[in-house]
Amino acid sequence: MASIALSPPLLLASALLLILSTLTTAAPPGLILTLVNNCNYTVWPAIQPNVGHPVLARGGFVLHTLTHLSIPVPDRHWSGRVWARTGCAYSSHHLTCATGDCGGRLECNGAGGATPATLAQFSFHHGPNDFSTYGVSFVDGFNVPMTVTPHEGKGVCPVVGCRKNLLTACPPPLQVRSPPGHGPVVACKSGCEAFGTDELCCRNHYNSPHTCKPSAYSEFFKHECPATFTYAHDSPSLMHECSSPREVKIIFCH
């Protein structure tokens, strides 16, 4: 069969088609962490990596009501925590927050936050099947409802967390008010933070699964939101092996 010579414009078109074909068959983008603010108020999310892992999104930003932000996760093992800061305002170039404050900064850059605050905890890209492990914890108290929702994962990928606003039901000894004393309840302490005993904090003699037990205060959280961690050695039936999700959503006020 005789060959057909292509004109320069047709050669250019063929080259472009080849490039587009290569792009469309390339590996899809990696795991995305999306933070969604469904609250009727602004929150200031904060992200703290565990030791040895990079800071994502400079560790903090503002998220107005009914908006979201998607953040690429490193394609290697990454672990850390996310929480929401609330009641924040700028003063003398510092961002001061009623809950979850990380030293008066918008971008926490790896710093932790003040308790009490609801925490989402993660470990991505680990194990033999690219597992993502996640949970919502009230071990450091509560400030906003929060759920974690994986998308397009394989295996056991439950939605976990708490959709209830526990501030209205928070027991008086655990209440945090802003302004202190007479303002509205903005957070609910853990029993450990409220009373500081070894038993409630699971310290010293109580620092083991055998001696660290639920208390009336952790049971308050557990009763309202069973799919959460409520004290240091809590082991709720949340164990999961979610392999290779495309996206993991943290939803505030789900």
C-alpha positions as semicolon CSV with decimal commas, in nm:
position;residue;x (nm);y (nm);z (nm)
1;M;0,000;0,000;0,000
2;A;0,133;0,343;-0,092
3;S;0,217;0,572;0,198
4;I;0,034;0,904;0,230
5;A;0,241;1,213;0,302
6;L;0,090;1,444;0,563
7;S;0,099;1,819;0,519
8;P;0,260;2,027;0,798
9;P;-0,080;2,128;0,946
10;L;-0,186;1,763;0,958
11;L;0,146;1,665;1,117
12;L;0,092;1,930;1,386
13;A;-0,263;1,806;1,449
14;S;-0,140;1,446;1,478
15;A;0,127;1,552;1,727
16;L;-0,130;1,736;1,938
17;L;-0,360;1,433;1,937
18;L;-0,071;1,214;2,051
19;I;0,010;1,453;2,337
20;L;-0,355;1,471;2,446
21;S;-0,382;1,093;2,434
22;T;-0,073;1,063;2,654
23;L;-0,214;1,313;2,903
24;T;-0,552;1,142;2,930
25;T;-0,396;0,802;2,993
26;A;-0,142;0,929;3,247
27;A;-0,173;0,832;3,612
28;P;-0,459;1,015;3,787
29;P;-0,380;1,274;4,056
30;G;-0,307;1,145;4,405
31;L;-0,509;1,156;4,724
32;I;-0,689;1,482;4,797
33;L;-0,783;1,604;5,145
34;T;-1,088;1,832;5,120
35;L;-1,205;2,047;5,411
36;V;-1,569;2,157;5,393
37;N;-1,730;2,420;5,614
38;N;-2,103;2,349;5,645
39;C;-2,130;2,557;5,963
40;N;-2,327;2,880;5,956
41;Y;-2,016;3,062;6,076
42;T;-1,654;3,095;5,965
43;V;-1,398;2,844;6,088
44;W;-1,019;2,857;6,067
45;P;-0,897;2,499;6,004
46;A;-0,555;2,398;6,131
47;I;-0,339;2,106;6,019
48;Q;-0,054;1,963;6,226
49;P;0,165;1,686;6,085
50;N;0,315;1,420;6,306
51;V;0,692;1,436;6,358
52;G;0,885;1,383;6,036
53;H;0,601;1,470;5,800
54;P;0,561;1,794;5,599
55;V;0,319;2,072;5,686
56;L;0,020;2,091;5,450
57;A;-0,134;2,424;5,341
58;R;0,108;2,606;5,576
59;G;-0,082;2,461;5,868
60;G;-0,385;2,689;5,868
61;F;-0,622;2,912;5,675
62;V;-0,969;3,067;5,684
63;L;-1,274;2,881;5,556
64;H;-1,592;3,083;5,522
65;T;-1,934;2,927;5,562
66;L;-2,040;2,695;5,278
67;T;-1,695;2,690;5,119
68;H;-1,429;2,422;5,086
69;L;-1,057;2,382;5,016
70;S;-0,888;2,079;4,858
71;I;-0,527;1,999;4,951
72;P;-0,300;1,743;4,778
73;V;-0,162;1,480;5,017
74;P;0,200;1,366;4,969
75;D;0,226;1,043;4,768
76;R;0,418;0,880;5,053
77;H;0,319;0,804;5,411
78;W;0,173;1,108;5,589
79;S;0,007;1,132;5,928
80;G;-0,128;1,417;6,136
81;R;-0,436;1,589;6,269
82;V;-0,689;1,854;6,168
83;W;-0,910;2,072;6,385
84;A;-1,123;2,385;6,351
85;R;-1,051;2,712;6,526
86;T;-1,359;2,919;6,609
87;G;-1,436;3,270;6,724
88;C;-1,121;3,413;6,569
89;A;-1,040;3,781;6,529
90;Y;-0,733;3,981;6,430
91;S;-0,575;4,203;6,693
92;S;-0,233;4,369;6,661
93;H;-0,152;4,145;6,361
94;H;-0,233;3,831;6,563
95;L;-0,522;3,592;6,503
96;T;-0,673;3,520;6,843
97;C;-0,929;3,239;6,856
98;A;-1,181;3,140;7,122
99;T;-1,106;2,770;7,054
100;G;-0,820;2,580;6,891
101;D;-0,577;2,874;6,887
102;C;-0,223;2,791;6,769
103;G;-0,027;3,078;6,921
104;G;-0,204;3,369;6,756
105;R;-0,117;3,272;6,398
106;L;-0,329;3,214;6,090
107;E;-0,076;2,965;5,950
108;C;0,012;2,728;6,234
109;N;0,316;2,589;6,045
110;G;0,327;2,268;6,248
111;A;0,222;2,408;6,587
112;G;-0,049;2,237;6,791
113;G;-0,374;2,394;6,901
114;A;-0,524;2,486;7,236
115;T;-0,771;2,241;7,384
116;P;-1,058;2,169;7,389
117;A;-1,108;2,099;7,020
118;T;-1,254;1,822;6,807
119;L;-0,973;1,639;6,625
120;A;-0,963;1,443;6,302
121;Q;-0,661;1,212;6,297
122;F;-0,513;1,052;5,986
123;S;-0,253;0,811;5,860
124;F;-0,235;0,797;5,480
125;H;-0,043;0,569;5,244
126;H;0,059;0,295;5,485
127;G;0,054;-0,082;5,488
128;P;0,071;-0,325;5,197
129;N;-0,243;-0,196;5,021
130;D;-0,205;0,182;5,041
131;F;-0,432;0,210;5,345
132;S;-0,585;0,531;5,479
133;T;-0,672;0,521;5,848
134;Y;-0,873;0,799;6,010
135;G;-1,083;0,883;6,314
136;V;-1,250;1,165;6,505
137;S;-1,143;1,219;6,865
138;F;-1,293;1,394;7,168
139;V;-0,998;1,295;7,387
140;D;-0,904;1,666;7,388
141;G;-1,267;1,782;7,410
142;F;-1,515;1,919;7,157
143;N;-1,572;2,247;6,977
144;V;-1,744;2,171;6,644
145;P;-1,928;1,875;6,491
146;M;-1,704;1,694;6,245
147;T;-1,717;1,390;6,018
148;V;-1,460;1,220;5,796
149;T;-1,587;1,079;5,466
150;P;-1,366;0,882;5,224
151;H;-1,454;0,859;4,855
152;E;-1,376;0,586;4,600
153;G;-1,176;0,371;4,842
154;K;-1,166;-0,007;4,836
155;G;-1,240;-0,225;5,136
156;V;-1,395;-0,098;5,461
157;C;-1,431;0,280;5,437
158;P;-1,689;0,402;5,692
159;V;-1,798;0,759;5,755
160;V;-1,693;0,839;6,112
161;G;-1,732;1,127;6,353
162;C;-2,016;1,326;6,506
163;R;-2,288;1,539;6,348
164;K;-2,433;1,659;6,678
165;N;-2,360;1,995;6,831
166;L;-2,268;1,894;7,185
167;L;-2,226;2,248;7,316
168;T;-2,589;2,278;7,426
169;A;-2,574;1,950;7,622
170;C;-2,220;1,990;7,762
171;P;-2,218;1,922;8,140
172;P;-2,153;2,242;8,341
173;P;-1,812;2,128;8,478
174;L;-1,687;2,084;8,121
175;Q;-1,818;2,406;7,970
176;V;-1,588;2,669;7,821
177;R;-1,747;3,010;7,776
178;S;-1,629;3,310;7,577
179;P;-1,605;3,567;7,723
180;P;-1,518;3,359;8,032
181;G;-1,784;3,325;8,295
182;H;-2,084;3,479;8,122
183;G;-2,046;3,428;7,746
184;P;-2,197;3,147;7,538
185;V;-2,055;2,794;7,557
186;V;-1,792;2,765;7,280
187;A;-1,632;2,433;7,372
188;C;-1,669;2,129;7,595
189;K;-1,364;2,009;7,791
190;S;-1,263;1,651;7,843
191;G;-1,275;1,519;8,199
192;C;-0,895;1,518;8,197
193;E;-0,870;1,887;8,114
194;A;-1,144;1,983;8,358
195;F;-1,007;1,795;8,661
196;G;-0,650;1,690;8,574
197;T;-0,646;1,363;8,770
198;D;-0,427;1,069;8,671
199;E;-0,734;0,850;8,643
200;L;-0,919;1,079;8,403
201;C;-0,602;1,158;8,208
202;C;-0,487;0,794;8,193
203;R;-0,146;0,883;8,337
204;N;0,102;0,692;8,552
205;H;-0,070;0,385;8,702
206;Y;-0,369;0,441;8,474
207;N;-0,170;0,454;8,150
208;S;-0,264;0,115;8,007
209;P;-0,567;-0,041;7,840
210;H;-0,631;-0,240;8,158
211;T;-0,637;0,055;8,399
212;C;-0,754;0,340;8,174
213;K;-1,132;0,315;8,181
214;P;-1,423;0,528;8,059
215;S;-1,556;0,790;8,299
216;A;-1,891;0,963;8,334
217;Y;-1,745;1,245;8,126
218;S;-1,615;1,029;7,841
219;E;-1,946;0,840;7,849
220;F;-2,127;1,168;7,783
221;F;-1,936;1,201;7,455
222;K;-1,968;0,830;7,372
223;H;-2,344;0,827;7,427
224;E;-2,392;1,123;7,196
225;C;-2,141;1,015;6,931
226;P;-2,048;0,644;6,941
227;A;-1,822;0,661;6,632
228;T;-1,553;0,865;6,809
229;F;-1,259;0,820;7,044
230;T;-1,349;0,959;7,386
231;Y;-1,057;0,875;7,620
232;A;-0,691;0,785;7,581
233;H;-0,726;0,406;7,549
234;D;-1,068;0,402;7,392
235;S;-1,103;0,147;7,111
236;P;-1,433;0,204;6,936
237;S;-1,538;-0,035;6,663
238;L;-1,403;0,199;6,397
239;M;-1,117;-0,012;6,272
240;H;-1,112;-0,004;5,895
241;E;-0,888;-0,082;5,604
242;C;-0,974;0,175;5,342
243;S;-0,743;0,121;5,047
244;S;-0,650;0,394;4,799
245;P;-0,936;0,645;4,838
246;R;-0,928;0,923;4,580
247;E;-1,046;1,186;4,827
248;V;-1,103;1,216;5,202
249;K;-1,342;1,489;5,316
250;I;-1,344;1,655;5,658
251;I;-1,683;1,816;5,699
252;F;-1,741;2,067;5,977
253;C;-2,108;2,079;6,087
254;H;-2,201;1,791;5,855
